[in-house]
Amino acid sequence: MTTDTNLKYQQNLTGRSMAIVVLLTTSWPRIQLHLPLVVAAVSQTQRGGYREVLLPRVS
């Protein structure tokens, strides 16, 4: 898991054996509020998969 949104442009992701989940925010309060979404994304991303997760803004 990372918050580096440029990862897919900076690294060759083909042929990898691990899943990559990118959180589209670096805001820890926002991530904490949406931990169930984060856990679900990690759980559902298959080996070798890539997923970006948009977390709703905190109001």
C-alpha positions in Angstrom: 0.0 0.0 0.0 1.3 3.5 -0.9 0.1 7.0 -1.4 2.6 7.5 -4.3 0.2 8.3 -7.2 3.1 8.5 -9.6 4.3 4.9 -8.9 2.7 3.6 -12.1 4.6 6.1 -14.2 7.9 5.7 -12.4 8.1 1.9 -12.1 7.7 -1.0 -14.5 4.8 -2.8 -12.8 4.6 -5.7 -15.2 5.5 -9.2 -14.0 5.3 -8.3 -10.3 4.0 -10.9 -7.8 2.5 -8.6 -5.2 -0.6 -6.5 -5.3 -0.3 -2.7 -5.2 -3.0 -0.5 -3.6 -2.6 3.3 -4.0 -4.5 5.6 -1.7 -5.3 8.8 -3.5 -4.8 10.9 -0.4 -2.0 11.4 2.1 -4.3 12.7 4.8 -4.0 10.4 7.8 -7.4 11.6 9.4 -9.1 10.8 6.1 -7.5 7.4 5.8 -8.4 6.6 9.5 -12.0 7.5 8.8 -12.2 5.1 5.9 -10.2 2.2 7.1 -12.9 -0.3 6.2 -12.6 0.9 2.5 -8.8 0.5 2.7 -9.0 -3.0 4.2 -11.6 -4.0 1.6 -9.4 -2.8 -1.2 -6.3 -4.6 0.1 -8.4 -7.8 0.6 -9.9 -7.7 -2.9 -6.8 -6.8 -4.9 -5.4 -10.0 -6.4 -1.8 -10.9 -6.5 -0.1 -8.8 -9.3 -3.1 -6.4 -9.3 -3.1 -2.7 -9.1 -5.9 -0.6 -7.6 -6.3 3.1 -6.8 -8.6 4.0 -3.9 -10.4 7.3 -3.7 -11.4 8.1 -0.1 -14.3 10.6 0.4 -13.4 13.9 1.8 -13.9 14.5 5.5 -16.4 17.2 6.2 
